[in-house]
Amino acid sequence: MSFEITATDGEARAGVLHTSHGDVPTPAFMPVGTKATVKGLDPVRLRELGTTILLANTYHLHFRPGAELIEELGGLHAFMAWDGPILTDSGGFQVFSLRDTISAVDEDGVTFRSVYDGQPARLTPELAADVQRRLGSDVAMCLDVCPPADVSRPELELATETTTRWAERQLAAPRAEGQLLFAVAQGGNDRDLRRRSIEELAALGFDGLALGGLSVGEERGAMLETVSWSAPLLPADRPRYFMGIGDPAGILEVVARGIDMFDCVLPTRLGRTGSALTWEGRLNLRNARFARDREPLDEDCPCSACSRFSRAYLRHLVNQQELLGLILLSEHNVRFLLDLTAGARAAIERGELAAYKAAALHRLEQATAAPGQEVSRG
C-alpha cells in the first residue's frame, strides 16, 4: 500500500503517503508550481519552509516547453531541481475552466484552442497519461470533465459518466515507474451522482481519489456540506484529495471532514499582489497604515519576511514593485499555510483537532471584525 493512516480524530485523519521521491505526512498542503516553479520561491527554500510535496500543471508544461523536452532532460524533478514528491494534474481543469476555448467534448476527449497560440489542440485520457508519464511525477491525475456549479442535471450526469469512462481508459495506459494514479470523483452537490461516481471509481482500485467539481463557484456552505457527506464515502485506506482550496479557514474545514491533501495558488498569488496571510487577517501591505509600522508581519513566524523585516519595509518594497517584497510575502504565505496544516496534523495525533480548529477559527473571526483588515474566507 502507498498510504497508511497513523491517527484519527473524528473524521479527520493523519497519515503518510509513500512515493518514489519520499514520504508525505498528511494532511498536506501542496504549493502550486504551475510551470515547473512555485512562483518566486527557490526549491531549496521550499524545503526549508516545510514543503513535502508540490503540484505542477500538465496543461502548461505540455505546451511550454513540452513533455518530450522535459523527459529528454531527465524528467520534471531534474528539470526543476526539486527532489521531493510531485503531483501533476491532468490538464483537464485548465481546459474546462477556459470554456471559451473549447470547441468539442466527446466520448474520446476534448478539443480546444491553446491559450498560447490559439491553435487547435486535443486532450484525451491517453494523452494525459502519456504527458504525465514523460514528466515522471510521483502522482498522476486522471482526466475528468469538470462542469461549472450551475450546470443542468443532465449535463452533470453526462460529465460524471464520462469521467468514469475516461478514468478506466487512463488506468490502462502506461505510467512512469512507481507513478501513483488518482482518479477524480465528480457529481457536483448531487448526492446520487456523487455517490455513484465514488463507488464506480473506488471499484477500479486507484491509488487515491479526489473530490473534483467543488469550489468552482458554488456557495461555501453547500460545498462544505458536500465534503461532509462525500468524504466518508471515499476509500478509507487511500488518500483523499480536495482539488483547489487554500484559505486558512477552508483548510481547517476540509481537514476536519477527512481530507488528506489539498492545493491552491492562493499564497503566492496573494504575495504577488502585496497581501499577507496572518492571524490578524489578510493584510494588504499597500495600505498607508503600515508606512511606519515597525512590527513584523507575525512575531511568531520564523520566515525571512517576519524574522528580518518590518511591515514598513515590506510595504515600501511592495509599493515600489520591488521583486524582493513579492518574494518575501509569497514565502511567508506558503509558510503560514504549511504551519497551519502541520499544526492540524499534530492536533489530530493528540486527539485535539476540534480545539485546534476552534481556536484558529476564533482568531480569524476576531480579525474579521477588526477595522482595516482584509481577511481570507475563500
N, C-alpha and C positions, 0 to 999 in steps of 0.2 A: 504494500500500500504506500502511496505517495503522501498520505496525510494521516495525522493522528491527533486525537483530542487529548489534551493534558488536564483540562479542568473545565467545569461548567458552573454556571451561576444563573439559575432560571433558564431562560432560552439562550443566554449568552454563552459563548464558548471561547476557550483559549486552546490553541493547538500549534502544530508545526507542519508546514508544507515542505516536503523534501523535494529538491530539484537538482538538476545536473550541476548547477553552479552554487549550491549551498542551501541551507535551511532557512525558511522564512517563518519566524514566530508570528502567530495570528492572535487577535485581529491585526491586520496590516494595512497601512495606508500606502498607496503606490503613487509617488510623484510621476507626472506625465512628461515623458521625453518624446514629444511628437515626432521630431525629425532627427532622432538619434541623439538628442541632447535635452536635458531639463534646462529650460532657458535661463541663462545667467549663472548656472552652477556647474562647477567642475566635478567630474565623477569622484575624485578623491574627497572633495568637500561633502558630497552627498553621503559618502560612507561615514565621515566624521559627524554628520548631523544625525545619523541613525537610520538611514535608508537601508532597507533589506531587500527590496525588490522595486523595480520601476517598470513603467509601461512605455512601449514605443508604438508608433502609429503605422500600420501596414499600408494604408492608403497612400500616405505621403511618401513613404520610403519606396513604394512600388514605382511611383512616378519620378521621384528625385531622391537618390541618384540611381535607383533601380536595384532590385534584389539580386540580379546576376552580378553586378559590380560588388555589392556588399559580400556576397558569397565568395567571390574571387579574392577579396581582401581579408578573408578569414572569418567571415560571419559578423553578426551585429556586435557581439561582445568585444571582439578585437577592433572592429571599426570605430566604436565609440569609447574604447578603453575603459569599459566597465566590466569587472569580473564577477559581478553578482547576478542573481536571477533577473530575468527579463520576461515580462508578459507582453505579447503582441496582440492587439485587437485584430479583427478580421478585415477591417476596412469598410465593413458594411454600414456602420453608424455614420461615417462621413458621407457615404453615398446617399443614405436616406435623409440625413439632416440637410443636405443640399438638394432639396427636392426639385428645384427648378432646373437642375442639370440632368434629371432622369428622363430618358425617352421611352423606356420599356422595362417592365418587370414581368418575367415569365417563369415557367417551371424550371428552366435551365439556369437562369441567373438574372442579372440586371445590366441594362445598357444605359450609359450615362456619358456626359461630357466631362473631360478632365478639367479641374479648376486651374490647371497650369497653362494649357494652350487651347482649351475648348474642343480638342479633338475627341471623336467618339471612342469610348472605352467599354470594356466588358469585364464584369466580375462574376465568377461562378464559384461554387464551393471548392472545386478542384483547383482553381487558380489561387483562391485564398489560402488553401493548404500548401500549394507549391511555393508561393511567396514566403510564407512563414517558415517553411522547411529550409529555404535558402537563407533566410535571416538567421535561423538557428536559435530561436528564442526557447526559453525553458517551458513556457506555457503558451500554446496557440489557442486562439478562439475560433469557434465555428461561425461561418457566415450566416446571418439571420436577417429577417425582414423586420425592421423597427418602425412601426407605424406611429403617427402623432397621437396625442392624447384624445383628440376629438374625432377620431376615425369612426366610421359606422361599424355596427356589429358584423355584417357580412365581410367587410374588408379586414376587420380584426381577426375573424376566424380564418380567412384565407392566409393572412400573414402568419398566423400561428401554425397552420398546417404546412405551409411552405417551409417555414423554419425547421420543422422536424424532418421533412424530407431532405432538405439541404444538409442538415446535420448528419443524417445517415450516410450521405454521399461523401462528406468530408471525413467521416470516421474511417471510411475505406481507403482514403487517399494516403500516399506515402508521407511520412513525417521524418524530421531530423531525429537522430539517435537520442533517446532519453526525453524527447519532447512530449510534454503532457498536453492533453486536449480537453478544453472546457466547451460545453455547449451552452446555448443561451435560451432560457425559457421565456416565451412571450405570452400574450394573453391580456395585456393591459390590466385593468381592475376587475375584469370579468372572472368570477370565481370558477366557473365551469371550464372556460378556455385555459386559464392559467393552470388549473389542476391537471387538465388533460396534457398540456404541454410538458409539465414537470414529470408526470408519470411516464409519458412516452420517451422522453429523453433519458430519464433515470434508468429505464429498462435497457437502454443501449450500452450502458456501462462506461460513460465518460469519466475522466479523472476528476472533474468538478463541474458544477453547474452555476450559471449566473442568472440573476433576475434582470432581464432586459425589458425595454419598453416602459421603464419608470423614470421619474424625474425628467420627463420630456414635455412638460407644460401643464401637467395636472396639478391640482391643489395639493399642498404638502400633507395635510391631514389624510386625504384619500390615499396618497402614496404610502404613508407610514402604515395605514390600516392594511393595505395590500401586503406589505412586507410582513406584518404581524401574523397574518394567517397563511401566507405562502411560504415563508422561510422554513417553518417546521415540516412542510411537505417535501423539501429537498432532502436528498440522502444524508443521513446523519454522519456517515463515515467519509464524506467528501467535502472539500472546501466549497463555501457558499460566497459568491461574488456579487456585490451590488455595483452596477456599472454607472459611475458618474455622480458621486456625492463627495463633498469635501469641506462643507462648512462645519464648524465645531459642533453645533447642536445636532446637525444631521448625522454626523459620525456617531455620536453617543446614542442616538435613537436607533440606528440600524444595528449597531453592535449589541445593544440590549435585546434586539429581536432575533439575534442568532446569525448575523452576517459576519464573515471572516475576513473578507478582502474588499477594498473599495479604492477608487481612484478619482482624481479631479485635477483640472488645470487651475483651480481657484488660487492656490497660494502664490504661484509665480505670476499669474495674470494680475492679481492684486498688487504684487510687488512692482510690476512694470507700470502700474498706474499710480504708484505713490501711496498705497494703503498697506496697513499692517494689521494682522490679526493679533489681538491681545485680550487679556482678561478684563480690560476696560472697554472692550468692544472693538469694532473695526475703526482704526484711526486713519484719517485722511491727513497725511503729513504735509499736504499743500496748505492746510489751514493756518491762518495767521497766528492763532493762539499758541502754536508751537515755536514761534520765532525766537523766543528767549527761554525756552524750556530746557533746563539743564539735565533733566531726568532721562534715564534710558527708556527705551520702549517698554521693557519689562525687567525689573531689577532681579528677578529670579531666573531669567533665561541666560544661558551661557554662550549663546551665539555671538558672532563678531559684532553684529549691529547693536546688541544690547550691552555687551561687556566692554566695548571700547568707545562708543559714540553716544552723543546726546541726541535727543529729539530735535533740538535746534539745528544741529549739524546735518542730520538726516533730511530735515525739511529743506535746508539750503541746497543739498545735493539734488533732491527731487525737483525743486523749483528751477534749478539751473540745468536740468536734464542731464546731469552727470551720471554716467553709467554705474559708478560705484554705488550711488544711492539705490538704484533699482536692483542691483545685485544683492546689496545688504538686506533690503526689505524682502526680496524673494527668499533669501537664506533664512531669515527669521520666520517667515510664514510657513515654510516647509518644516522647520524645526518645531514650531508651535503645534502643528498637526501631528507630527511624529511623536512628540512628547505626550500629547493628549491621548493618542492611541496606545502608546506604551503604558500610560497610567491606567487606561481601561483594562488592558490585559492583566496588569498586576492586581487590579481590583477584582477581576474575575477569579484569579488564583486564590485570593483571600476570601472569596465569597462576599465581597462588599461592593459589587458594581452598582447596585441601586443607590447606595450612599454616595459613591463617587460621582455618578451621573447627576444626582440631585444637587450636590454641592456645586458641580461645574455649571449646570444649567442656571442655578441661582445666581452665580457670579455673572453669567452672561446676561441674565434678565435684569439684574441690577444695572448693568452697563446700558441696557436698552433704555432705561428710564433717565439716564444721566444726560444733561444738556450737551449738545455739540458733538455727540458721538454718532458714528455710523457702525451699526452692529450687523454682523453677518448672520442672516437667517435662511440662507439658501441661494 
